[in-house]
Amino acid sequence: MPKQESVLQIDRDLNRTFPKNPFFSTVGDRGQRKLRKVLRAFSCYDNQADYVQGMNFLVGQLLMHCTDGLAFWLFVELIEECELRDIYQVGLPGLQKHSIIIKMLVKKHLPDLSDHFDEHQVQTEMYASDWIFSLFCSVLPENQSSITSSFFTQFFEHKWEFFYKLVLSLLEHIQPKLLAAEDMFSILQQIKIAMSNKNDPYNYALVYQQSQLQGEQKLINNDSDMVDILGSIHVNDTEHSNEMKKEMQPEEGLLSRVSKYLKFGKQDEPEKWQEFPWEQIMIKTNVIKKWEAVDMKQIYNMHANFDIESGRFLNMNIDEVLNS
């Protein structure tokens, strides 16, 4: 039997897994039953990894392409033969391993972006954790089988080489917007927007766009409300009343000045969101060849020298590696 806390977490995550996809959208229906079955079975099968959030998206993607039995064994193959276990083990040592390698690759192959991240204290874990935990399955368009099939085909063939090179391709594609962002929050926001999935009810890009429009209107309403409030104030002291109104009257241009910081207003009208071009980046482009300059021998060596128990790379100075 799986651990009780794992059962509870799995059940909580069922409704969060591709909730707009017809296969998973109905509570207790076929898709959710299969997802629960596979996740609980794996929790029993592998006590080390057990269940960690992110697995639900990965297994969910598999279930849309094969039977639950095959999905289970494909997931086991990913865990045991493709080095996914250390991502989910206690202490999440794999997250540390992959984050350091991604940081190194960005520094070597996207140096301007690396400097920009360092300047604004953007850590790799801040933007790549979801990609690593779900193997990109939380952001891949699950309703486009050509894209998800291409991803799994290339990952099973090239394993983490494909993953790292895909990360470089994604960051390179959105690099202009990231370099234009002027603080940590804006940088992470741009990544979140770019990776949004139109089928996700929590689609960050659309929620953000809506909040911009609502925020602009709210500021306009607040300016109007201030005038109405002043009109309802009754003070016997006329001189004091006039002074009070003068202090409280919204200054001209208040909206435009506030908008400058909150990204509201006509001069900052939100750009129409476009779904990430996965087909162009991952299918029409051979990411393995595109990034053939990546020193895979060094990366394989880092993988081989990673100690899961301590969560550290042995026989190498990481600071020297990152600065080499």
BELBEL-V590136 format. One record per residue. N is the residue number from 0. RES is the residue in three letters. SS is DSSP state (2 for helix, 1 for strand, 0 for the rest). Layout:
[[N,RES,SS] [N,RES,SS]]
This chain:
[[0,MET,0] [1,PRO,0] [2,LYS,0] [3,GLN,2] [4,GLU,2] [5,SER,2] [6,VAL,2] [7,LEU,2] [8,GLN,2] [9,ILE,2] [10,ASP,2] [11,ARG,2] [12,ASP,2] [13,LEU,2] [14,ASN,0] [15,ARG,0] [16,THR,0] [17,PHE,0] [18,PRO,0] [19,LYS,0] [20,ASN,0] [21,PRO,0] [22,PHE,0] [23,PHE,0] [24,SER,0] [25,THR,0] [26,VAL,0] [27,GLY,0] [28,ASP,0] [29,ARG,2] [30,GLY,2] [31,GLN,2] [32,ARG,2] [33,LYS,2] [34,LEU,2] [35,ARG,2] [36,LYS,2] [37,VAL,2] [38,LEU,2] [39,ARG,2] [40,ALA,2] [41,PHE,2] [42,SER,2] [43,CYS,2] [44,TYR,2] [45,ASP,0] [46,ASN,0] [47,GLN,0] [48,ALA,0] [49,ASP,0] [50,TYR,0] [51,VAL,0] [52,GLN,0] [53,GLY,0] [54,MET,2] [55,ASN,2] [56,PHE,2] [57,LEU,2] [58,VAL,2] [59,GLY,2] [60,GLN,2] [61,LEU,2] [62,LEU,2] [63,MET,0] [64,HIS,0] [65,CYS,0] [66,THR,0] [67,ASP,2] [68,GLY,2] [69,LEU,2] [70,ALA,2] [71,PHE,2] [72,TRP,2] [73,LEU,2] [74,PHE,2] [75,VAL,2] [76,GLU,2] [77,LEU,2] [78,ILE,2] [79,GLU,2] [80,GLU,2] [81,CYS,0] [82,GLU,0] [83,LEU,0] [84,ARG,2] [85,ASP,2] [86,ILE,2] [87,TYR,2] [88,GLN,0] [89,VAL,0] [90,GLY,0] [91,LEU,0] [92,PRO,2] [93,GLY,2] [94,LEU,2] [95,GLN,2] [96,LYS,2] [97,HIS,2] [98,SER,2] [99,ILE,2] [100,ILE,2] [101,ILE,2] [102,LYS,2] [103,MET,2] [104,LEU,2] [105,VAL,2] [106,LYS,2] [107,LYS,2] [108,HIS,2] [109,LEU,0] [110,PRO,2] [111,ASP,2] [112,LEU,2] [113,SER,2] [114,ASP,2] [115,HIS,2] [116,PHE,2] [117,ASP,2] [118,GLU,2] [119,HIS,0] [120,GLN,0] [121,VAL,0] [122,GLN,0] [123,THR,2] [124,GLU,2] [125,MET,2] [126,TYR,2] [127,ALA,2] [128,SER,2] [129,ASP,2] [130,TRP,2] [131,ILE,2] [132,PHE,2] [133,SER,2] [134,LEU,0] [135,PHE,0] [136,CYS,0] [137,SER,0] [138,VAL,0] [139,LEU,0] [140,PRO,0] [141,GLU,0] [142,ASN,0] [143,GLN,0] [144,SER,2] [145,SER,2] [146,ILE,2] [147,THR,2] [148,SER,2] [149,SER,2] [150,PHE,2] [151,PHE,2] [152,THR,2] [153,GLN,2] [154,PHE,2] [155,PHE,2] [156,GLU,2] [157,HIS,2] [158,LYS,0] [159,TRP,2] [160,GLU,2] [161,PHE,2] [162,PHE,2] [163,TYR,2] [164,LYS,2] [165,LEU,2] [166,VAL,2] [167,LEU,2] [168,SER,2] [169,LEU,2] [170,LEU,2] [171,GLU,2] [172,HIS,2] [173,ILE,2] [174,GLN,2] [175,PRO,2] [176,LYS,2] [177,LEU,2] [178,LEU,2] [179,ALA,2] [180,ALA,0] [181,GLU,0] [182,ASP,0] [183,MET,2] [184,PHE,2] [185,SER,2] [186,ILE,2] [187,LEU,2] [188,GLN,2] [189,GLN,2] [190,ILE,2] [191,LYS,2] [192,ILE,2] [193,ALA,2] [194,MET,0] [195,SER,0] [196,ASN,0] [197,LYS,0] [198,ASN,0] [199,ASP,0] [200,PRO,0] [201,TYR,0] [202,ASN,0] [203,TYR,2] [204,ALA,2] [205,LEU,2] [206,VAL,2] [207,TYR,2] [208,GLN,2] [209,GLN,2] [210,SER,2] [211,GLN,2] [212,LEU,2] [213,GLN,2] [214,GLY,2] [215,GLU,2] [216,GLN,2] [217,LYS,2] [218,LEU,2] [219,ILE,2] [220,ASN,2] [221,ASN,2] [222,ASP,2] [223,SER,2] [224,ASP,2] [225,MET,2] [226,VAL,2] [227,ASP,2] [228,ILE,2] [229,LEU,2] [230,GLY,2] [231,SER,0] [232,ILE,0] [233,HIS,0] [234,VAL,0] [235,ASN,0] [236,ASP,0] [237,THR,2] [238,GLU,2] [239,HIS,2] [240,SER,2] [241,ASN,2] [242,GLU,2] [243,MET,2] [244,LYS,2] [245,LYS,2] [246,GLU,2] [247,MET,2] [248,GLN,0] [249,PRO,0] [250,GLU,0] [251,GLU,0] [252,GLY,0] [253,LEU,2] [254,LEU,2] [255,SER,2] [256,ARG,2] [257,VAL,2] [258,SER,2] [259,LYS,2] [260,TYR,2] [261,LEU,2] [262,LYS,0] [263,PHE,0] [264,GLY,0] [265,LYS,2] [266,GLN,2] [267,ASP,2] [268,GLU,0] [269,PRO,0] [270,GLU,0] [271,LYS,0] [272,TRP,0] [273,GLN,0] [274,GLU,0] [275,PHE,0] [276,PRO,0] [277,TRP,2] [278,GLU,2] [279,GLN,2] [280,ILE,2] [281,MET,2] [282,ILE,2] [283,LYS,0] [284,THR,0] [285,ASN,0] [286,VAL,2] [287,ILE,2] [288,LYS,2] [289,LYS,2] [290,TRP,0] [291,GLU,0] [292,ALA,0] [293,VAL,0] [294,ASP,0] [295,MET,2] [296,LYS,2] [297,GLN,2] [298,ILE,2] [299,TYR,2] [300,ASN,2] [301,MET,2] [302,HIS,2] [303,ALA,2] [304,ASN,0] [305,PHE,1] [306,ASP,1] [307,ILE,0] [308,GLU,0] [309,SER,0] [310,GLY,0] [311,ARG,1] [312,PHE,1] [313,LEU,0] [314,ASN,0] [315,MET,0] [316,ASN,0] [317,ILE,2] [318,ASP,2] [319,GLU,2] [320,VAL,2] [321,LEU,2] [322,ASN,2] [323,SER,0]]
